Amino acid sequence: METHRLAFDPARGEGVVFCEDVPPDGHTWRYGVIAAWVAGVQEQEGRLAEALGVDWFELDVQVK
């Protein structure tokens, strides 16, 4: 996460936070994207998809 500047950074007030619990299906991830603006959320979601090696649509459907 840090390599892609996605880890939550309190100084910047933005980043991606993964939930610790395991969802019912046992293999998807729950996460939240924190940013000051909608464009910042979208940009971070794009970088998250890139970091995970998935298409953004696949990320949106399967991970959220």
C-alpha positions in Angstrom: 0.0 0.0 0.0 2.8 2.4 0.8 4.6 1.7 -2.5 1.5 3.0 -4.3 0.8 5.8 -1.8 -2.4 4.2 -0.8 -1.9 3.6 2.9 -3.9 6.0 5.0 -1.7 9.0 5.9 -3.0 11.2 8.8 -0.8 14.1 7.6 -2.5 14.1 4.2 -5.9 13.0 5.6 -6.4 10.5 2.8 -5.7 6.9 1.9 -7.2 3.4 1.7 -8.2 1.6 4.9 -9.0 -2.2 4.8 -11.4 -3.6 7.3 -10.0 -6.3 9.6 -13.0 -8.5 9.7 -13.7 -11.3 7.2 -16.8 -10.9 5.1 -19.4 -13.8 4.9 -17.9 -15.2 1.6 -14.5 -15.4 3.2 -12.5 -14.1 0.3 -13.4 -10.5 -0.7 -12.0 -7.4 1.0 -13.9 -4.5 2.5 -12.2 -1.2 2.3 -12.8 2.5 2.6 -11.2 5.3 0.6 -10.7 8.6 2.4 -10.1 11.8 0.5 -11.1 15.5 0.6 -12.8 15.4 -2.8 -14.6 12.9 -5.0 -11.9 13.1 -7.6 -9.3 12.0 -5.0 -11.4 9.0 -4.1 -11.7 8.0 -7.8 -8.0 8.5 -8.3 -7.1 6.3 -5.3 -9.5 3.6 -6.4 -7.8 3.6 -9.8 -4.4 3.2 -8.2 -5.8 0.5 -5.9 -7.1 -1.5 -8.9 -3.7 -1.1 -10.5 -1.9 -2.2 -7.3 -4.1 -5.3 -7.1 -3.8 -6.0 -10.8 -7.5 -5.9 -11.5 -9.8 -3.8 -13.7 -11.5 -0.9 -11.8 -14.9 -2.3 -12.6 -13.8 -5.7 -11.3 -12.6 -4.0 -8.1 -15.8 -2.1 -7.7 -18.0 -5.2 -8.1 -15.9 -7.8 -6.3 -14.1 -5.9 -3.6 -16.6 -3.5 -2.2 
